[in-house]
Amino acid sequence: MVTPAISTGGPALSSPLSWASDPQAWINGSPAEVQFAGMTPGAVGLLQINLKVPADAPGGAYVPLRLSINGALAQADLGNGLTTSLTIAIQ
């Protein structure tokens, strides 16, 4: 759910931005500051999340990442079904 809502199949506007409800993020189990979570302006169906990587986050190609919007965990389809086991590369 985003506020303000956008029409089905329509691109997100740049003004006003459509913000996601209650975004939360964790990197390697530690909370990460969500700076923006909402629909990407000009895109259709693309939710963008900008977050600040904690200073104590480990580096590596497969650092655990957990995202939620309004209490629902983000999922990815890695070819063999949906999973909430997401990772992020941190240099």
N, C-alpha and C positions, 0 to 999 in steps of 0.2 A: 504494500500500500504506500502510495506517495501522495503528498499534499503540496500544491493543488494537483488534483487528478488530471490525467491527460486522456484524450480520446483514444479508443482502441485503434491501433494501426497508425496513429498519428505521431509525428516527431515531437520530441520534448522541446519545450521553449527555453530560451536563455533568460527570459524575464517574464514572469517570475520562475525561478528554478523550482522543480518538483522534488522535494526532499523526502527521503525514506523515513519511516517511523522507527524510532528507537534502534539506531544502528550500533552494533558492538563488534569489537575485534580483539583477538588474542593472538600474539605471536609467541610461539614456544611456551604457551600457557600463561604468559604475562599480558595484562591489558595493554592495548595499543590505542592511542588517541585517534578517533575518527574525526577527520577535519571536514569531510563532505561525504554524504551518501545520498544519491538521488539519480534521477534520469539524466543521461548525457545529452546536453542541448544539441538539437539537430538530428539526433539518432532515434531510431524506432526500436523500443524494447531493450535498450542497453542501460543497465543500472551500473553506475560508476561509484567506486568507493575509494576515497583518498584517505590514507591514514599515515600517522607518524610512527616510524619504526622506533621502538624503545632503544635507548642508548646501550642497554645491556643485552640486546638481542644477539644471539650467535650468528655468525656468518655461515654460509653454505648454500648448496643448491636446493636442498629439500628441508627447509625449516618449517615446522608445523604452523599452520594458519587456520584459525577458526573465525568465521564471520556469521553474524546473525542480523536479521532485520525483523523488528517487531516480534522477537522471540523465536523466529524460524531460522534454523541453521542453513547456511549456504551449501549447495550441493554441486558436484561436478560429475559428468558422465565420462569415465575414462575408457569406455568401450566395452565394459563388462557390467554395466549397471551403475546406478547412482551411488555416490559416496560423499560423506562429510569430511573425509580425511584429505584435507587440502594442504598444499605446501607453497612456499614462496622462496625465491632465491634472494639472498641478502649478501651483498659484497662488502 
